[in-house]
């Protein structure tokens, strides 16, 4: 009889755990859907403004990267000239 109790108790624990996880998944899904709805509303109301801001940020990032690459190239050029001068 004890083995039956142990099996039933384990099954109940398993079902409780499954129910808890399914409720957790439901909460996460609800949160994701709500997040998407919020994003859609923001896009509707502020889409043009955000588009301009995104464009400016991408341009600024590209310019920063370009300047960094140019600076790296200039630094390498100076190092090469320094090595040549030291080797003379």
N, CA, C and O atoms as a GROMACS GRO file, in nm:
protein
  352
    1UNK      N    1   0.081  -0.119   0.000
    1UNK     CA    2   0.000   0.000   0.000
    1UNK      C    3   0.086   0.126   0.000
    1UNK      O    4   0.049   0.227  -0.060
    2UNK      N    5   0.200   0.120   0.068
    2UNK     CA    6   0.289   0.234   0.071
    2UNK      C    7   0.339   0.271  -0.068
    2UNK      O    8   0.351   0.389  -0.101
    3UNK      N    9   0.367   0.171  -0.150
    3UNK     CA   10   0.417   0.199  -0.285
    3UNK      C   11   0.312   0.273  -0.369
    3UNK      O   12   0.348   0.356  -0.452
    4UNK      N   13   0.184   0.244  -0.348
    4UNK     CA   14   0.077   0.314  -0.420
    4UNK      C   15   0.075   0.460  -0.378
    4UNK      O   16   0.061   0.548  -0.463
    5UNK      N   17   0.087   0.488  -0.250
    5UNK     CA   18   0.088   0.625  -0.200
    5UNK      C   19   0.205   0.703  -0.258
    5UNK      O   20   0.191   0.818  -0.299
    6UNK      N   21   0.320   0.639  -0.262
    6UNK     CA   22   0.439   0.705  -0.314
    6UNK      C   23   0.420   0.738  -0.462
    6UNK      O   24   0.454   0.848  -0.505
    7UNK      N   25   0.366   0.644  -0.540
    7UNK     CA   26   0.342   0.668  -0.682
    7UNK      C   27   0.243   0.781  -0.702
    7UNK      O   28   0.265   0.868  -0.787
    8UNK      N   29   0.134   0.782  -0.627
    8UNK     CA   30   0.033   0.886  -0.640
    8UNK      C   31   0.088   1.022  -0.598
    8UNK      O   32   0.061   1.123  -0.663
    9UNK      N   33   0.165   1.025  -0.492
    9UNK     CA   34   0.223   1.151  -0.446
    9UNK      C   35   0.318   1.206  -0.550
    9UNK      O   36   0.319   1.326  -0.577
   10UNK      N   37   0.399   1.118  -0.609
   10UNK     CA   38   0.492   1.164  -0.712
   10UNK      C   39   0.417   1.217  -0.834
   10UNK      O   40   0.458   1.318  -0.892
   11UNK      N   41   0.308   1.150  -0.874
   11UNK     CA   42   0.229   1.196  -0.987
   11UNK      C   43   0.166   1.331  -0.957
   11UNK      O   44   0.164   1.419  -1.043
   12UNK      N   45   0.116   1.349  -0.836
   12UNK     CA   46   0.056   1.477  -0.799
   12UNK      C   47   0.161   1.588  -0.803
   12UNK      O   48   0.134   1.698  -0.852
   13UNK      N   49   0.280   1.559  -0.752
   13UNK     CA   50   0.387   1.658  -0.758
   13UNK      C   51   0.421   1.692  -0.902
   13UNK      O   52   0.445   1.808  -0.935
   14UNK      N   53   0.424   1.590  -0.987
   14UNK     CA   54   0.456   1.612  -1.128
   14UNK      C   55   0.348   1.699  -1.194
   14UNK      O   56   0.380   1.791  -1.269
   15UNK      N   57   0.222   1.671  -1.165
   15UNK     CA   58   0.114   1.751  -1.222
   15UNK      C   59   0.116   1.894  -1.170
   15UNK      O   60   0.090   1.988  -1.246
   16UNK      N   61   0.149   1.911  -1.042
   16UNK     CA   62   0.160   2.045  -0.986
   16UNK      C   63   0.271   2.123  -1.057
   16UNK      O   64   0.255   2.240  -1.092
   17UNK      N   65   0.383   2.056  -1.079
   17UNK     CA   66   0.495   2.119  -1.146
   17UNK      C   67   0.458   2.154  -1.291
   17UNK      O   68   0.488   2.263  -1.339
   18UNK      N   69   0.391   2.060  -1.360
   18UNK     CA   70   0.348   2.086  -1.497
   18UNK      C   71   0.252   2.204  -1.502
   18UNK      O   72   0.264   2.291  -1.589
   19UNK      N   73   0.157   2.207  -1.411
   19UNK     CA   74   0.060   2.317  -1.408
   19UNK      C   75   0.132   2.450  -1.384
   19UNK      O   76   0.101   2.550  -1.449
   20UNK      N   77   0.225   2.450  -1.292
   20UNK     CA   78   0.301   2.572  -1.262
   20UNK      C   79   0.377   2.619  -1.385
   20UNK      O   80   0.376   2.738  -1.416
   21UNK      N   81   0.442   2.527  -1.454
   21UNK     CA   82   0.520   2.565  -1.573
   21UNK      C   83   0.429   2.612  -1.687
   21UNK      O   84   0.463   2.707  -1.758
   22UNK      N   85   0.315   2.548  -1.704
   22UNK     CA   86   0.222   2.592  -1.808
   22UNK      C   87   0.168   2.731  -1.778
   22UNK      O   88   0.152   2.812  -1.869
   23UNK      N   89   0.139   2.759  -1.652
   23UNK     CA   90   0.093   2.892  -1.614
   23UNK      C   91   0.203   2.995  -1.636
   23UNK      O   92   0.176   3.108  -1.678
   24UNK      N   93   0.325   2.956  -1.608
   24UNK     CA   94   0.440   3.044  -1.633
   24UNK      C   95   0.452   3.074  -1.782
   24UNK      O   96   0.474   3.189  -1.820
   25UNK      N   97   0.439   2.972  -1.866
   25UNK     CA   98   0.446   2.991  -2.011
   25UNK      C   99   0.335   3.084  -2.058
   25UNK      O  100   0.356   3.168  -2.145
   26UNK      N  101   0.217   3.068  -2.001
   26UNK     CA  102   0.105   3.154  -2.037
   26UNK      C  103   0.134   3.298  -2.002
   26UNK      O  104   0.105   3.389  -2.081
   27UNK      N  105   0.191   3.320  -1.886
   27UNK     CA  106   0.228   3.456  -1.844
   27UNK      C  107   0.330   3.515  -1.940
   27UNK      O  108   0.316   3.629  -1.982
   28UNK      N  109   0.433   3.436  -1.975
   28UNK     CA  110   0.537   3.486  -2.067
   28UNK      C  111   0.478   3.519  -2.203
   28UNK      O  112   0.511   3.622  -2.262
   29UNK      N  113   0.390   3.432  -2.253
   29UNK     CA  114   0.328   3.456  -2.384
   29UNK      C  115   0.244   3.583  -2.380
   29UNK      O  116   0.247   3.663  -2.473
   30UNK      N  117   0.170   3.600  -2.273
   30UNK     CA  118   0.087   3.719  -2.257
   30UNK      C  119   0.175   3.844  -2.257
   30UNK      O  120   0.144   3.944  -2.321
   31UNK      N  121   0.284   3.835  -2.186
   31UNK     CA  122   0.379   3.947  -2.178
   31UNK      C  123   0.437   3.980  -2.316
   31UNK      O  124   0.450   4.097  -2.352
   32UNK      N  125   0.472   3.876  -2.392
   32UNK     CA  126   0.527   3.898  -2.527
   32UNK      C  127   0.425   3.961  -2.620
   32UNK      O  128   0.458   4.053  -2.695
   33UNK      N  129   0.300   3.914  -2.614
   33UNK     CA  130   0.196   3.970  -2.700
   33UNK      C  131   0.172   4.116  -2.663
   33UNK      O  132   0.158   4.202  -2.751
   34UNK      N  133   0.167   4.144  -2.534
   34UNK     CA  134   0.148   4.282  -2.488
   34UNK      C  135   0.263   4.370  -2.535
   34UNK      O  136   0.241   4.483  -2.579
   35UNK      N  137   0.384   4.319  -2.526
   35UNK     CA  138   0.502   4.393  -2.571
   35UNK      C  139   0.490   4.426  -2.720
   35UNK      O  140   0.520   4.538  -2.761
   36UNK      N  141   0.447   4.329  -2.800
   36UNK     CA  142   0.429   4.352  -2.943
   36UNK      C  143   0.320   4.457  -2.969
   36UNK      O  144   0.335   4.541  -3.058
   37UNK      N  145   0.212   4.452  -2.893
   37UNK     CA  146   0.104   4.550  -2.908
   37UNK      C  147   0.155   4.691  -2.876
   37UNK      O  148   0.124   4.787  -2.946
   38UNK      N  149   0.233   4.702  -2.772
   38UNK     CA  150   0.291   4.832  -2.733
   38UNK      C  151   0.381   4.883  -2.846
   38UNK      O  152   0.376   5.000  -2.881
   39UNK      N  153   0.464   4.794  -2.902
   39UNK     CA  154   0.552   4.833  -3.012
   39UNK      C  155   0.470   4.882  -3.132
   39UNK      O  156   0.507   4.980  -3.196
   40UNK      N  157   0.358   4.814  -3.161
   40UNK     CA  158   0.274   4.855  -3.273
   40UNK      C  159   0.215   4.994  -3.250
   40UNK      O  160   0.212   5.076  -3.341
   41UNK      N  161   0.169   5.021  -3.129
   41UNK     CA  162   0.112   5.152  -3.097
   41UNK      C  163   0.218   5.262  -3.109
   41UNK      O  164   0.192   5.369  -3.163
   42UNK      N  165   0.334   5.234  -3.058
   42UNK     CA  166   0.443   5.331  -3.068
   42UNK      C  167   0.475   5.357  -3.215
   42UNK      O  168   0.495   5.472  -3.255
   43UNK      N  169   0.481   5.251  -3.294
   43UNK     CA  170   0.508   5.265  -3.438
   43UNK      C  171   0.401   5.351  -3.504
   43UNK      O  172   0.432   5.438  -3.586
   44UNK      N  173   0.275   5.328  -3.470
   44UNK     CA  174   0.166   5.406  -3.529
   44UNK      C  175   0.176   5.554  -3.492
   44UNK      O  176   0.160   5.642  -3.576
   45UNK      N  177   0.204   5.580  -3.365
   45UNK     CA  178   0.200   5.717  -3.316
   45UNK      C  179   0.329   5.795  -3.338
   45UNK      O  180   0.326   5.916  -3.357
   46UNK      N  181   0.442   5.727  -3.336
   46UNK     CA  182   0.570   5.797  -3.342
   46UNK      C  183   0.664   5.741  -3.449
   46UNK      O  184   0.784   5.767  -3.446
   47UNK      N  185   0.607   5.664  -3.542
   47UNK     CA  186   0.690   5.595  -3.641
   47UNK      C  187   0.782   5.686  -3.720
   47UNK      O  188   0.901   5.656  -3.736
   48UNK      N  189   0.730   5.797  -3.771
   48UNK     CA  190   0.812   5.887  -3.853
   48UNK      C  191   0.927   5.947  -3.772
   48UNK      O  192   1.041   5.952  -3.816
   49UNK      N  193   0.894   5.992  -3.652
   49UNK     CA  194   0.996   6.051  -3.564
   49UNK      C  195   1.104   5.948  -3.532
   49UNK      O  196   1.223   5.979  -3.538
   50UNK      N  197   1.062   5.827  -3.497
   50UNK     CA  198   1.159   5.722  -3.463
   50UNK      C  199   1.242   5.681  -3.584
   50UNK      O  200   1.360   5.648  -3.571
   51UNK      N  201   1.180   5.685  -3.702
   51UNK     CA  202   1.253   5.654  -3.826
   51UNK      C  203   1.366   5.755  -3.846
   51UNK      O  204   1.479   5.716  -3.879
   52UNK      N  205   1.337   5.883  -3.826
   52UNK     CA  206   1.439   5.987  -3.841
   52UNK      C  207   1.551   5.970  -3.738
   52UNK      O  208   1.669   5.982  -3.769
   53UNK      N  209   1.511   5.940  -3.615
   53UNK     CA  210   1.610   5.921  -3.508
   53UNK      C  211   1.699   5.801  -3.541
   53UNK      O  212   1.821   5.808  -3.527
   54UNK      N  213   1.638   5.691  -3.585
   54UNK     CA  214   1.714   5.571  -3.620
   54UNK      C  215   1.812   5.600  -3.734
   54UNK      O  216   1.927   5.556  -3.731
   55UNK      N  217   1.765   5.675  -3.832
   55UNK     CA  218   1.850   5.712  -3.945
   55UNK      C  219   1.972   5.792  -3.898
   55UNK      O  220   2.085   5.765  -3.939
   56UNK      N  221   1.947   5.890  -3.811
   56UNK     CA  222   2.057   5.972  -3.759
   56UNK      C  223   2.155   5.889  -3.677
   56UNK      O  224   2.276   5.909  -3.686
   57UNK      N  225   2.104   5.798  -3.596
   57UNK     CA  226   2.192   5.715  -3.515
   57UNK      C  227   2.278   5.622  -3.598
   57UNK      O  228   2.396   5.602  -3.570
   58UNK      N  229   2.217   5.564  -3.703
   58UNK     CA  230   2.294   5.477  -3.792
   58UNK      C  231   2.403   5.557  -3.863
   58UNK      O  232   2.516   5.511  -3.876
   59UNK      N  233   2.368   5.675  -3.910
   59UNK     CA  234   2.467   5.761  -3.976
   59UNK      C  235   2.580   5.798  -3.880
   59UNK      O  236   2.697   5.795  -3.918
   60UNK      N  237   2.545   5.834  -3.758
   60UNK     CA  238   2.647   5.869  -3.659
   60UNK      C  239   2.738   5.750  -3.630
   60UNK      O  240   2.860   5.765  -3.617
   61UNK      N  241   2.680   5.633  -3.620
   61UNK     CA  242   2.758   5.512  -3.594
   61UNK      C  243   2.853   5.483  -3.710
   61UNK      O  244   2.970   5.449  -3.688
   62UNK      N  245   2.803   5.496  -3.833
   62UNK     CA  246   2.889   5.474  -3.950
   62UNK      C  247   3.003   5.573  -3.953
   62UNK      O  248   3.117   5.537  -3.982
   63UNK      N  249   2.973   5.701  -3.923
   63UNK     CA  250   3.078   5.802  -3.921
   63UNK      C  251   3.182   5.774  -3.814
   63UNK      O  252   3.302   5.790  -3.837
   64UNK      N  253   3.137   5.731  -3.698
   64UNK     CA  254   3.230   5.699  -3.590
   64UNK      C  255   3.320   5.583  -3.630
   64UNK      O  256   3.440   5.586  -3.606
   65UNK      N  257   3.260   5.481  -3.690
   65UNK     CA  258   3.339   5.365  -3.735
   65UNK      C  259   3.439   5.405  -3.841
   65UNK      O  260   3.555   5.363  -3.839
   66UNK      N  261   3.393   5.488  -3.935
   66UNK     CA  262   3.482   5.534  -4.043
   66UNK      C  263   3.600   5.614  -3.985
   66UNK      O  264   3.714   5.594  -4.025
   67UNK      N  265   3.570   5.704  -3.890
   67UNK     CA  266   3.678   5.783  -3.827
   67UNK      C  267   3.775   5.693  -3.751
   67UNK      O  268   3.896   5.714  -3.754
   68UNK      N  269   3.722   5.592  -3.683
   68UNK     CA  270   3.808   5.501  -3.609
   68UNK      C  271   3.898   5.422  -3.703
   68UNK      O  272   4.016   5.402  -3.675
   69UNK      N  273   3.841   5.378  -3.816
   69UNK     CA  274   3.922   5.306  -3.914
   69UNK      C  275   4.029   5.396  -3.974
   69UNK      O  276   4.143   5.352  -3.994
   70UNK      N  277   3.994   5.521  -4.003
   70UNK     CA  278   4.091   5.615  -4.058
   70UNK      C  279   4.202   5.642  -3.955
   70UNK      O  280   4.320   5.652  -3.991
   71UNK      N  281   4.163   5.655  -3.830
   71UNK     CA  282   4.262   5.679  -3.724
   71UNK      C  283   4.354   5.558  -3.710
   71UNK      O  284   4.475   5.574  -3.692
   72UNK      N  285   4.297   5.438  -3.717
   72UNK     CA  286   4.379   5.316  -3.708
   72UNK      C  287   4.477   5.310  -3.825
   72UNK      O  288   4.593   5.274  -3.808
   73UNK      N  289   4.428   5.344  -3.944
   73UNK     CA  290   4.516   5.341  -4.062
   73UNK      C  291   4.628   5.443  -4.047
   73UNK      O  292   4.743   5.413  -4.080
   74UNK      N  293   4.595   5.562  -3.998
   74UNK     CA  294   4.696   5.666  -3.979
   74UNK      C  295   4.798   5.621  -3.874
   74UNK      O  296   4.918   5.644  -3.891
   75UNK      N  297   4.751   5.558  -3.766
   75UNK     CA  298   4.842   5.509  -3.662
   75UNK      C  299   4.936   5.404  -3.720
   75UNK      O  300   5.056   5.406  -3.692
   76UNK      N  301   4.882   5.312  -3.800
   76UNK     CA  302   4.967   5.210  -3.862
   76UNK      C  303   5.069   5.273  -3.956
   76UNK      O  304   5.184   5.229  -3.962
   77UNK      N  305   5.028   5.374  -4.029
   77UNK     CA  306   5.119   5.444  -4.120
   77UNK      C  307   5.233   5.508  -4.041
   77UNK      O  308   5.349   5.499  -4.082
   78UNK      N  309   5.202   5.571  -3.931
   78UNK     CA  310   5.305   5.634  -3.847
   78UNK      C  311   5.397   5.527  -3.789
   78UNK      O  312   5.519   5.547  -3.785
   79UNK      N  313   5.342   5.415  -3.744
   79UNK     CA  314   5.424   5.306  -3.689
   79UNK      C  315   5.520   5.253  -3.796
   79UNK      O  316   5.638   5.228  -3.769
   80UNK      N  317   5.468   5.236  -3.919
   80UNK     CA  318   5.553   5.188  -4.028
   80UNK      C  319   5.667   5.285  -4.055
   80UNK      O  320   5.781   5.243  -4.072
   81UNK      N  321   5.637   5.413  -4.059
   81UNK     CA  322   5.741   5.514  -4.083
   81UNK      C  323   5.842   5.516  -3.968
   81UNK      O  324   5.962   5.533  -3.990
   82UNK      N  325   5.793   5.498  -3.846
   82UNK     CA  326   5.882   5.494  -3.729
   82UNK      C  327   5.975   5.373  -3.737
   82UNK      O  328   6.094   5.384  -3.709
   83UNK      N  329   5.920   5.258  -3.776
   83UNK     CA  330   6.004   5.138  -3.791
   83UNK      C  331   6.111   5.160  -3.897
   83UNK      O  332   6.227   5.123  -3.878
   84UNK      N  333   6.070   5.221  -4.009
   84UNK     CA  334   6.167   5.248  -4.116
   84UNK      C  335   6.278   5.341  -4.066
   84UNK      O  336   6.396   5.318  -4.095
   85UNK      N  337   6.239   5.444  -3.992
   85UNK     CA  338   6.339   5.538  -3.940
   85UNK      C  339   6.432   5.471  -3.842
   85UNK      O  340   6.552   5.500  -3.842
   86UNK      N  341   6.381   5.383  -3.759
   86UNK     CA  342   6.464   5.314  -3.661
   86UNK      C  343   6.557   5.211  -3.727
   86UNK      O  344   6.665   5.182  -3.676
   87UNK      N  345   6.514   5.157  -3.840
   87UNK     CA  346   6.595   5.055  -3.910
   87UNK      C  347   6.709   5.118  -3.991
   87UNK      O  348   6.801   5.046  -4.031
   88UNK      N  349   6.706   5.250  -4.016
   88UNK     CA  350   6.809   5.314  -4.099
   88UNK      C  351   6.943   5.317  -4.031
   88UNK      O  352   7.040   5.368  -4.087
   0.00000   0.00000   0.00000
